[in-house]
Amino acid sequence: MEGGPDGAIFQFALFRQISAVLILIPFCLTAPVKNLTLGLKWHALRAHIWVIGVFFSVVALTTMPLATANAIFYAAPLIMLPLAAIFLREKLSMASVMAAVIGFIGVLILVRPTDFTWAALSA
């Protein structure tokens, strides 16, 4: 399945996952074996959430232009800031809030609100 002129969607998702694994391999090779199995149930939960995220990424990439979906992916770290404040009770500095707001404005400029569709919510 290809997303029109934007290219192979599943190939994009595959290379995104392979690059994440390649980044993690050196950390796994240097960590003590005991630490790799520590908190295994939380790693399994995170892995399942990641799989769900990949599914929604593929949905977004098949229904939106590649450039628009990729720009929306850049908003993911910005969403973590308010979630950390709400769920983890983290104290946010004014600098981090301003950086997140400026970053979100940058994502909005890239996406252009005229290109925003319901598929963007799955990104």
N, C-alpha and C positions, 0 to 999 in steps of 0.2 A: 504494500500500500504506500503510495507516495502522496505527499501533500501538494500535488500540483507542481508548479514550477519551482517550489522551494526545495525539493529534494526528498530523499528517503527519510521518513520520520523515524522509523525503527533503527536505522543506522545512526542517526543523531543520538537517540536514547542509548543505544549500545555503547557508542564511544564516550558518552558522558559517564556511564557507569564504569567502563573500563578505566577511564582516567581517575575516577575516585578510588578504585581498587589499587591502581598503581601508586597513588599517593599514600595509601594506608599500608602497603606491604612493608616498607622499611621500618615503620613503627612496630608492626607485628613481629618482624624478625629480631628486633632488638629488645623487645619486652620480655620479661620473664614469663615462662609458660603458665605459672600460677596466676599471673595478672590477666592472661588472655581468657581464662575461664571465670574470672571474678565478675559477678553481676551478669551472668549469662542470660538470665531471663529478661533483663533490661535490654541487653543487646538484641535478643530475639524480638522483643517488642519494637525496638527502633528499626530493625530490619523489615518487619512487616509494615510499619508506617512508611518506610522508604519505598517499598514495593507499591503501596497504594499511591504514593506521590508520583512514582514513575508512570503508573497507569493514567493518572490525571494529566501528567505532562504530555503523554502521547495523545490523549484526547484533545488537549489544547493545541498541540502541534498539527493535528490532522484537521482542525476546524479553523485555525487562524494562520495568517502568514507567519513564516518562521521568524522574521525580524521582530514582529510584534510580540509573539509568545516569548521569545528570548528576552526581550526588554522587560516583560512582566516578571520573568524569573528573577531578575535583579532586585525585585521588591521583596523577595523572601527574607533576606537578612534584616530588612527594615521592619518587617512584621514581628520578628523575634524580640525586638526591644520592648514594645508594649506588653507582649506576652510574658516576658521575664518580669516586668514590673507587676503584672496582675497575679501570675501564678507563683512566682518565686519571691515576691516581695522585695525585688531589687530596687535600690535607690538610684534613680536616673539623674545624671548630671545635666545641667543646662546645655553643655557642649554636645553630649550624646543625643539629646533630644533635637537640638538644632541640626546636627549632622543627619539625623534620620529624616527630618522634615525636608531638608535640602535634597537629600537623596531621593525621597519620594517625589518631590517636584520634578527632579531630573527624569525619573521613570515616566511620570505623566507626560513630560515633554516628548520623550522618545515614543511613547505609545500613541500620543495624540488622541484625545477623547473621542474623536469621530471614528476611530478604529476599535473602540472598546465595545465588545459584544459579551453575551452571556458566557461564551466559551472562555473568556478571560478570567472568570471566577475559578475555573478549574486549574489555572496555571499556577 
